[in-house]
Amino acid sequence: MSTKKTPHLRLNLSFAALASVLLFSCASPEKEPEPVPEYPLINEIPVAEPEQDDDANALLDKAEQASVSQAIVYLLQSSRLFINEQQYGKSLHIANQLSRLPLSPSQSTYNRLNSAHALYELGEYELAQQQLKLIEQRSPTQRELRLRGQVNEQLDMPVEAILAYLSLVDRYPSQDVTDSQHLFDLITSLQPWQKKALSEYDTAHLKGWLALDQAIAKSNANPAAINDALSQWQRDYQRHPGRRLLAQISSKVQTMSNQPTIDTVAVLLPLSGREKRIGETIQAGILAAYQGEQSIHFIDTNTTSMANIVKQLQSLTPDVVIGPLLKHHVDSYLQLAPQQATRSLEPLAGPIVSDTLLTPNPAVRDDAITRVDNTDNLTAKNATQGLYPWQTLLLNLPDQQTIGANQYALSMLPEDEAKQAAFTLSKKGFKNAMVLSQDNAIGKRMAQTFAQQWQTLTGHDITIVYYPEGKKMQSSVKSSLDVALSDQRIYQLRNRIKENVKAEARSRRDIDMIYLIANADQARLVKPYIDVNISPFANAIPVFASSRSHDRDADTNTRRDLRGVTFTDAPWLIPGASKDQVQYAQAQQLWPNRSSQMARLYAMGIDSINLLDKLRAMKLLPSIIFEGETGTWKLDQQGVFHRSLGWAKFRSSRISAIAME
C-alpha cells in the first residue's frame, strides 16, 4: 500500500534529509562530548526571488532531490511562495525549520524576512517586528522596506513607518506613484508634534516632503494661498519625487475653490435644564467669534425630542449644523438621519435666534460635565448610516452610531492628551517613567494610554500608581518612591544597634520622570510630597502633568506648590498663547471669574464656528490644520478632529508658555 506524500510530510522529510546529511558530514570515529553538533559551512547559492508562476509544492519536491545547498534555496523560495498563496502557516513552518540550519548571512536574512512577512499577514505585528529587528544589512530589499513600513503603521508608529517608506521611494523609484502617494498621505496624517519629531531626522527627500505638507498646512484653507505656496515649492524642489503628486493636489485645490458658501447655521445645544450653563458657555463662545456673515439659529436640545428638532432643521434647511453636544443627543441625531436625502436649493434666511441669557449660572453638576467630556471611543456599530443634506460638526463623539460622509466630530478625548505627552516626553531622552494617577475611570484611561504609547516608542514598561482620595493618597506616593522601605530599613538598623542612627531616607533612583494625572487640588498635595520625599542623594525628578492639574483661578500659594511642573493645556488657558488676544481680553473682562472648565468649553464654541468654512477643505487636503483656541485641530480619515495642546510651566507665581515640540 503506497502512502501519498502531503506537503507537510514532504517538508518533514526534506528537513530530515538535510539534517541527516549535515550530521553525517560532522560525524567522526570518536564520540564528541558536545551535545549539539556543529554543522559544516554550506556552499552558499544566492537566493533569487521566485517567479510568480512558480509552485511552492513543486519546489518542495525539488528540495528532496537536490544537494544541501540547493535544497536550502528551494525551501526559502517555497516559504516565500506560500505567503503569496496565503498559506502563512506553511511558510512559518519552513522558516522555523530553516532557522535551525547553518544558513549564510544572506539566507538567514531572507528566512527572517519570510517569517516577518507571514507573521504580518497573520496580524502578529509585534512578532513580525521582532523578526525585522534581527535583520542587519546595509542594502535592504524593496520587500523589507515596504514590510517595515507596514508593520510600523500597524503598531501605531507612523514616524518609523515614514522613515521606511522614505528609503523605499528613494532606493526603488517607480513610475507608479502609489508608494509616493501613500508616503505623503502618511506624512499629512501626523499631528504637529509628530511632524516635529520627524523633522529631526536627516533622510533623503524628507525636507522636501515636509515643506510640501507645510505649503498646504499653513494656507488657512485658502486656495489662492495654497497655489502660491505650491509654486514656490516647485521652484525650491525641482527634482523632488513629490512633484509627481502636484497635479492631483492642484485638482483638489480647484475643487476647494468651487465650494458653496455658508449662509445658514443651526446650533444644537442644551440651553435649559441641568446642562444649561454648559450650553450657554459654548453659545457665548460661538457668538463671540461670530462675524455676522451667516444667520445663526440656536435650538435647545433639552426642551423637545430629537425627532422634532430634525423636523425643524428640515424646514430651516441650514448649510451647516453645529452640535449636538450631549452624547445621547449625538446618537439620536445620527440615528434619525434619512438614508436618502436631497438638498433644497433655496436656503431659508432668518435672523439670529437667541433669547438665552449668556450670564453663567452659579454652579454646575460634575456629572453634567462628564457627560460632555468625549469619554468614549468612536465605535462603528451601525453599518448603514444615513445622511442629512447639510454638513454637521458634532461637538461630541457618537457612542452607538457612525459618522457619515458629510459629518465631522470634535474629539476632546483625554487619551489624545496622554498620547501627545507620552510621545513628546519619550523624545526628550527619558527612559524610566512613572505615572501617578487619580483612581477613577478617566485617570485610568489616561494612564493606560500613556503607558501603552511609552512602551511602543521606547520598549520600556512604566510603573503606574493609582492613588486614592484623602490621607491614603500621600502614603501611596511615598510607597511608590520606595521611601517607605528606606524608612523601614533605618528603623530596623536603629533597633539593632540601640543607637540613634543619623540617616536620610533614600528614594528610588530608577525613575527619571513622573507624569501626574490629577485635578488641581490633588496636584497641589502630591507635588510638594514628591519634592519632600526625594532624598538628597538623588537628582530632582521632573514632573509633568495633564491639563486637569491646571486651574487658572488658583491662588499664588497653589502655583507656588506646583512650581516646576510642566503641563499641557488649551492655548486659551495659557497666558499669551491665545490666537486672538483682543477676543481673549474681552472675554476676561466680561467673565473674569469663569472657571477653567467653563473656559475650555467657551474656547470650543469659538473653534466650532471658525472651523465651518474649512470642513470640506480639511477633508480634501488632510495637510490643512486649524490653529484654534482649544488646540491645533487636524482631521483624520474618519471625520474626527483631534487637537494638539500647548505646553506651559508653573513658575513661582505665574504660568508661562514653553516650547516642548
Secondary structure, 3 states (H helix, E strand, C coil): CCCCCCHHHHHHHHHHHHHHHHHHHHCCCCCCCCCCCCCCCCCCCCCCCCCCCCCHHHHHHHHHHCCHHHHHHHHHHHHHHHHHCCCHHHHHHHHHHHCCCCCCHHHHHHHHHHHHHHHHHCCCHHHHHHHHHCCCCCCCCHHHHHHHHHHHHHCCCHHHHHHHHHHHHHHCCCCCCHHHHHHHHHHHCCCHHHHHHHCCCCCCCHHHHHHHHHHHHCCCCCHHHHHHHHHHHHHHCCCCHHHHHHHHHHHHHHHHHCCCCCCEEEEEECCCHHHHHHHHHHHHHHHHHCCCCCEEEEEECCCCCHHHHHHHHHHHCCCEEECCCCHHHHHHHHHCCCCCCCCCCCCCCCCCECCCCCCCCCCCCHHHHHCCCCCCCCCCCCCCCCCCCCEEEECCCCCCCCCCCCEEEECCCHHHHHHHHHHHHHCCCCCCEEEEEECCHHHHHHHHHHHHHHHHHHCCCCEEEEECCCHHHHHHHHHHCCHHHHHHHHHHHHHHHCCCCCCCCCCCCCCCEEEEECCHHHHHHHHHHHHHCCCCCCCCCCEEECHHHCCCCCCHHHHHHCCCCEEEECHHHCCCCCCCHHHHHHHHHHCCCCCHHHHHHHHHHHHHHHHHHHHHHHHHCCCCCEECCCCEEEECCCCEEEEECEEEEECCCCEEEECCC
